[in-house]
Amino acid sequence: MPPPQALFELLLPELQQPSDPALAKAVKALQFMLIVLTGAYSPTERALRPSDGVSGRFDEQTTELVKQFQRSEDLYVDGVMGHDTWKRLLELWFERFNA
């Protein structure tokens, strides 16, 4: 008998400029996921550098990364990390790392 399906809702904050300093950990996670999925950084090749842009601040560089991701995934391009963008990012992350 297959296991029952589990339904849950992730409470992910909407992230955009200017960012709330209290959301720095969420912004860092977002920045890290984006640079890994876009191929700009590989944790197996080297350590993170400040120039990689994982700062915890939702700045212009982060806004552009989000827009690039939204364009590549045929999402509405506004540079805001909202529900649909988070959903697609997490789908790709789990496809890549749970395969």
C-alpha positions in Angstrom: 0.0 0.0 0.0 1.5 3.4 -1.0 2.1 6.0 1.8 -0.6 8.6 2.1 0.0 11.9 0.4 1.0 14.7 2.8 -0.3 18.2 2.2 1.4 21.1 3.7 1.9 24.8 3.1 5.2 26.5 3.3 5.1 29.9 4.8 7.7 31.7 2.6 7.9 35.4 2.9 7.5 37.6 -0.2 10.8 39.2 -0.8 11.6 42.4 -2.7 13.5 45.6 -2.5 13.9 47.2 0.0 14.3 44.1 2.2 13.5 43.9 5.8 16.7 43.1 7.8 14.7 40.5 9.8 14.4 38.5 6.6 18.2 38.3 5.9 18.3 34.5 6.4 15.5 34.0 3.9 17.2 36.3 1.4 20.5 34.4 1.9 18.8 31.1 1.2 17.1 32.6 -1.9 20.4 34.0 -3.2 22.2 30.7 -2.6 19.5 28.7 -4.4 19.5 31.1 -7.3 23.2 31.1 -7.9 23.4 27.3 -7.6 20.5 26.6 -9.9 21.7 29.1 -12.5 25.1 27.5 -12.5 26.9 30.6 -11.3 28.2 28.7 -8.3 28.9 25.1 -7.4 29.5 24.2 -3.7 31.5 21.2 -4.9 34.0 23.4 -6.7 34.9 26.1 -4.2 33.8 28.0 -1.1 31.4 30.9 -1.4 32.9 34.3 -2.0 31.5 37.7 -1.1 31.4 38.4 -4.9 28.9 35.6 -5.3 26.2 37.9 -3.9 25.0 35.9 -0.9 24.7 38.9 1.4 21.3 38.7 3.0 20.3 42.0 1.4 17.7 42.0 -1.4 19.6 44.4 -3.6 19.7 45.2 -7.3 21.9 42.2 -8.0 19.3 39.9 -6.3 16.4 41.7 -8.1 18.1 41.0 -11.4 18.7 37.3 -10.5 15.1 36.9 -9.6 14.0 38.6 -12.9 16.4 36.3 -14.9 14.9 33.3 -13.1 11.4 34.4 -13.7 12.1 35.0 -17.5 13.7 31.6 -17.8 10.7 29.9 -16.2 8.0 31.8 -18.1 6.8 33.5 -14.9 5.6 37.0 -14.5 8.7 39.2 -14.4 8.6 41.7 -11.6 11.7 40.9 -9.5 9.6 40.1 -6.5 10.0 36.7 -4.9 6.3 35.8 -4.5 4.3 32.6 -4.3 4.6 31.5 -7.9 8.4 32.2 -8.1 9.1 30.5 -4.8 7.0 27.5 -5.9 8.9 27.1 -9.2 12.3 27.6 -7.5 11.6 24.9 -4.9 10.3 22.5 -7.6 13.5 22.9 -9.5 15.6 22.6 -6.3 13.9 19.4 -5.3 14.1 17.9 -8.8 17.8 18.6 -8.9 18.8 17.5 -5.4 16.3 14.7 -4.6 16.6 12.8 -7.8 
